Amino acid sequence: MKKIIFAALLFIGLALSGFAQSEKLIEKANQKVEELNTEIIAGDKTQALSEAQKSEIQKLYIERTQAIRKAKKAGADDTETKAIIKNYNQKVFKEVLTKEQIKARKKGKEQEEN
């Protein structure tokens, strides 16, 4: 009986820690999406991200983070992780954002630097 209770508690503990990690990952992805949106809005307020774009970018950031973690567990070096980041950034900028949004982001980043 003690073994069953111990196994159940262990399972519940692992499940809860998994949920906590995924919530943290989602929160970090949302933060990245908001940073990107802020950069775009700083360049042109009319080019703000749509809700569909936000969810797609969030999904890509989560996938990117998971891919980096998996690569690091496999012993990847910095060049391999940079390649993963570059691949996912290209997806964001070529598949999700419009040309106008990319221009607005560039303009917004230039304004922040000045």
Residue, then its C-alpha position, 0 to 999 in steps of 0.5 A: m500500500k505504501k508503494i502505491i501511495f508513494a508512486a502516486l505522489l511521485f507521479i503527481g509531483l512530476a506532473l505538477s513540475g511539468f506544468a510549472q515548466s510549461e507555464k514558465l515557457i509560455e510566459k517567456a514566449n509571451q514576453k518575447v512576442e510583446e517585445l517584438n510587438t513593441e518594436i513594431i509599434a514604435g516604428d508604425k502603430t498601424q502595423a501591430l501584430s494581429e492575434a493570429q500572428k501573436s499565437e503563431i510567433q508564441k508557438l514558434y518561440i516555444e518550439r525554438t526553446q524546446a529545440i535548443r534544450k533538446a540540442k543542449k542535452a545532446g551536447a550541441d555547441d554554440t554554433e548549433t544553437k545559434a543555427i536553431i535560433k536563426n532558423y526559427n527567427q527566419k520562420v518568424f520574419k519570413e512566414v509570419l510578419t509582413k514586409e511592412q511589419i518588418k520595416a516598422r520593426k527596423k524603424g522602431k529599433e533605430q528610434e530606440e537606439n537614438 
